[in-house]
Amino acid sequence: MRPLSTKLPPLKNIVVFESAARHLSLTQAAKELGVSREAVSRQIRILEEFLGVKVFTRLHRAIALTPAGHKLQPVVTKSLQDLAYTAGEIRRPNEPYRITVSSTIATASFWLTPRLGNFRVAHQNIEIHVAVSDKPRDLIKEDIDVGLRYGDGRWPGVNSERLFDVTSYPVCSQEYMDNSTPIESPEDFLDHNLVNLDGEIHVAENWMWWLKGHGVKVPKTFKMLGFDNYDNVIQVAKDGQGIALGFSGLISPLVEQGILVRPLDAELSNNLAVYLVTPKFREITPQVRQFMDWVLEEAANTR
């Protein structure tokens, strides 16, 4: 039987291929690896000579994976991740294991962050780092282990598990309620200061969507106060400056504590939810699984 070493390409070529395939750029791979672009190109050529096929198609200012490259990438990524994980377990058994979590702004601020303290107490050897953005992050390219996303659960390149549904309803402070005219129907909100979550990514959950969903005709002259960050939207509502749309499951504790109140018992759903996502073609480590199990347990108790 031929030794395994005669069947494998050099590890250096594989590492270079993984970086170039992840970035789809020889220049970015060179920056990441601390070598020249020419050195990356040379290592790729050596790999292609070993395999007897091209793994990249050279474009004008970029590269693309060939069918052989597409077949090779998930195997290489998983193998290197497994190797790195096992080596780390052997070399640093007492050092914390780092998990990177991506999350939307609202979910990170109002759902994940208030709960993280309990997880850290129970899993003191796991170090959590949270990458916050309302735009979906590329879990593979950004080396993110697990994510909390808001949407319909259909995203390419990830496995998704529904955590809890989200409905939208108006919220404000009791102070605002006490100093404003009564609200008896959705049309009455047009006589109040509405605080909107701005941005194209939020058009399916903003005030215009909610009002029209309740049959309210909004005049073109109607004005609102807008922020593109949900933290600011809720803070302004807490400060008594207006009425915001609250997302169930996220700001429910603020309502239960009386920090925010519901001026009208009306809500609307766009059938979206918060999901737990993990990258496809990547083995889930025991530590990531512990975090995922904890998230699932917390989500089961979310209203």
C-alpha positions in Angstrom: 0.0 0.0 0.0 1.3 3.4 -1.0 2.0 5.7 2.0 -0.5 8.5 2.6 2.1 11.1 2.0 2.5 10.1 -1.6 -1.2 10.8 -2.2 -1.5 14.2 -0.6 -0.5 17.5 -1.9 1.8 19.6 0.3 0.0 21.2 3.2 1.3 24.6 2.2 -0.5 24.4 -1.1 -3.7 23.3 0.6 -3.5 26.3 3.0 -3.0 28.7 0.2 -5.8 27.2 -1.8 -8.2 27.5 1.2 -7.5 31.2 1.6 -7.7 32.0 -2.1 -11.0 30.0 -2.4 -12.5 31.8 0.6 -11.6 35.2 -0.7 -11.8 34.4 -4.4 -8.8 36.7 -4.7 -5.1 36.0 -4.9 -4.4 39.5 -3.6 -6.5 39.0 -0.5 -5.1 35.6 0.1 -1.6 37.0 -0.1 -2.4 39.7 2.5 -3.9 37.2 4.8 -0.9 34.8 4.5 1.7 37.5 4.6 3.3 36.6 1.3 3.4 38.1 -2.2 0.7 37.6 -4.8 3.2 35.8 -7.0 3.9 33.4 -4.2 0.2 32.6 -3.9 -0.1 32.1 -7.6 2.9 29.8 -7.6 1.6 27.6 -4.9 -1.8 27.3 -6.7 0.1 26.3 -9.9 1.9 23.6 -7.9 -1.3 22.3 -6.5 -2.9 22.2 -10.0 0.1 20.4 -11.4 -0.2 17.8 -8.6 -4.0 17.3 -9.2 -3.7 17.5 -13.0 -6.6 19.9 -13.2 -7.3 23.6 -12.8 -8.9 24.6 -9.5 -9.3 28.3 -10.4 -10.4 30.1 -13.6 -8.4 33.4 -13.9 -10.7 36.3 -14.7 -9.7 39.9 -15.5 -9.4 41.1 -11.9 -10.6 38.1 -9.9 -10.6 34.3 -9.8 -13.5 31.8 -9.8 -13.5 28.1 -8.7 -13.7 25.5 -11.4 -15.9 22.4 -10.9 -12.8 20.7 -9.5 -12.2 23.6 -7.2 -15.8 23.6 -6.0 -15.4 19.9 -5.2 -12.2 20.4 -3.3 -13.1 23.5 -1.3 -15.5 22.0 1.3 -13.2 19.0 1.9 -10.2 21.3 2.4 -12.1 23.7 4.6 -13.4 21.0 6.9 -10.1 19.1 7.1 -8.1 22.2 8.0 -10.8 23.2 10.6 -10.7 19.8 12.1 -6.9 19.8 12.2 -6.8 23.3 13.8 -9.4 22.4 16.4 -7.7 19.1 17.4 -4.2 20.8 17.5 -5.6 23.5 19.7 -7.2 21.0 22.0 -3.9 19.2 22.4 -1.7 22.3 22.6 -3.8 24.5 24.9 -6.1 22.3 26.9 -6.6 25.0 29.6 -7.0 28.0 27.4 -10.5 29.3 26.6 -12.1 28.1 23.4 -13.2 31.1 21.2 -16.6 31.2 19.6 -17.6 33.9 17.2 -21.4 34.7 17.0 -23.0 37.0 14.5 -26.3 38.7 15.3 -28.6 41.4 14.2 -28.5 44.6 16.2 -31.9 44.1 17.8 -31.4 40.5 18.7 -27.9 41.2 20.1 -29.0 44.1 22.2 -32.4 42.9 23.5 -32.1 39.1 23.5 -28.6 37.8 23.4 -26.7 40.3 25.5 -29.0 40.2 28.6 -28.7 36.4 28.7 -24.9 35.9 27.9 -23.9 36.3 31.5 -25.6 33.1 32.5 -23.9 31.2 29.7 -20.5 32.5 30.6 -20.9 31.5 34.2 -21.9 28.0 33.2 -19.2 27.7 30.5 -16.2 29.5 31.8 -13.8 28.0 29.3 -15.7 29.3 26.3 -14.9 32.8 25.1 -17.7 34.5 23.2 -17.2 37.3 20.6 -20.2 38.8 19.0 -20.2 40.4 15.5 -23.2 42.7 15.2 -24.8 43.7 11.9 -28.3 43.9 10.4 -26.8 42.6 7.1 -26.3 38.8 7.0 -22.6 38.0 7.5 -20.7 35.5 5.4 -20.1 32.8 8.1 -17.4 31.0 6.1 -15.4 33.9 4.8 -15.6 35.7 8.2 -14.9 32.5 10.2 -18.1 32.9 12.2 -19.2 29.8 14.1 -22.9 30.4 14.6 -25.3 33.2 13.9 -28.7 34.7 15.0 -30.6 36.0 12.0 -33.9 37.5 11.4 -35.9 36.6 8.3 -37.6 33.7 6.6 -34.9 31.1 7.2 -33.9 30.7 3.6 -30.3 31.8 3.2 -27.7 30.1 1.0 -24.7 28.3 2.5 -26.2 27.9 6.0 -28.3 25.5 8.0 -31.1 27.3 9.9 -33.3 26.4 12.9 -36.3 28.6 13.8 -36.0 30.0 17.3 -39.0 32.2 17.9 -41.6 34.1 15.8 -41.7 37.9 15.8 -44.8 40.1 15.8 -44.7 43.9 15.8 -46.8 46.1 18.1 -46.6 49.8 19.2 -44.8 50.6 22.5 -44.0 53.8 24.3 -43.4 55.0 27.8 -46.1 55.5 30.4 -45.0 59.2 30.6 -45.8 59.6 26.9 -49.1 58.0 27.3 -50.1 60.2 30.2 -49.3 63.4 28.3 -50.8 62.5 24.9 -54.2 62.1 23.4 -55.9 58.7 23.7 -55.3 56.0 21.1 -58.3 53.9 20.3 -57.6 52.7 16.8 -54.6 52.4 14.4 -55.6 55.7 12.6 -55.0 57.5 15.9 -51.2 56.9 15.6 -51.1 59.6 12.8 -51.7 62.2 15.6 -48.6 61.1 17.5 -44.8 61.1 17.3 -43.8 57.9 15.7 -40.2 56.6 15.9 -39.2 54.6 12.8 -36.6 52.0 12.1 -35.1 53.3 8.9 -33.3 51.6 6.1 -34.1 49.5 3.0 -33.4 46.3 5.0 -36.2 47.2 7.4 -39.0 48.2 5.0 -40.9 44.9 5.9 -41.1 45.9 9.5 -41.3 49.7 9.7 -44.2 52.0 10.6 -45.4 52.4 7.0 -45.7 48.7 6.7 -47.6 48.4 10.0 -50.0 51.2 9.4 -50.8 50.1 5.9 -51.2 46.6 7.2 -54.0 47.9 9.5 -55.7 49.8 6.6 -54.4 53.2 7.6 -54.0 55.7 4.7 -50.8 57.6 5.5 -50.7 61.2 4.1 -47.6 62.1 2.0 -47.0 65.0 4.4 -46.8 62.7 7.5 -43.5 63.0 9.3 -41.6 60.6 11.6 -38.4 60.5 13.5 -36.1 57.8 12.1 -33.0 55.9 13.1 -31.3 53.0 11.3 -30.4 51.4 14.7 -33.0 49.6 16.8 -31.2 50.6 20.0 -31.8 54.2 19.3 -35.5 53.6 18.3 -36.2 51.9 21.6 -34.2 54.4 23.7 -36.2 57.3 22.3 -39.4 55.5 23.1 -38.2 54.8 26.7 -37.3 58.5 27.0 -40.9 59.4 26.3 -40.3 61.1 22.9 -42.6 59.0 20.8 -44.0 55.6 19.9 -41.9 52.8 18.4 -42.7 49.4 17.0 -41.7 46.7 19.4 -40.7 43.2 18.3 -42.1 40.4 20.4 -39.5 38.2 21.9 -37.0 41.0 22.0 -38.6 43.9 24.0 -41.2 41.7 25.8 -39.2 42.0 29.1 -39.4 45.8 28.9 -43.2 45.6 28.6 -43.4 43.0 31.4 -41.3 45.3 33.6 -43.4 48.4 32.8 -40.5 50.2 31.2 -42.6 50.3 28.0 -46.4 50.0 27.6 -48.6 49.1 24.7 -50.9 52.1 23.9 -53.1 49.8 21.7 -53.7 46.1 21.7 -52.9 45.7 18.0 -50.1 43.8 16.3 -49.0 42.6 12.9 -46.8 39.8 11.7 -44.9 39.3 8.4 -44.3 35.6 9.2 -40.6 36.2 9.9 -38.6 34.9 12.8 -35.3 34.7 14.6 -33.2 31.8 13.4 -30.1 30.0 14.6 -27.7 29.5 11.7 -24.5 27.6 11.2 -22.3 27.3 8.1 -22.8 24.2 5.9 -19.8 21.9 5.3 -18.4 22.7 8.7 -18.3 20.3 11.6 -19.8 21.6 14.8 -17.4 21.5 17.7 -18.5 20.4 21.2 -18.2 24.0 22.4 -20.3 25.4 19.6 -22.8 22.7 20.2 -23.0 23.7 23.9 -23.7 27.3 22.8 -26.3 26.2 20.3 -28.1 24.0 22.9 -28.1 26.9 25.3 -29.6 29.2 22.6 -32.3 26.7 21.8 -33.2 26.3 25.5 -33.4 30.1 26.0 -35.5 30.5 22.8 -38.0 27.9 24.0 -38.8 30.2 27.0 -39.0 33.3 24.8 -42.4 34.9 24.4 
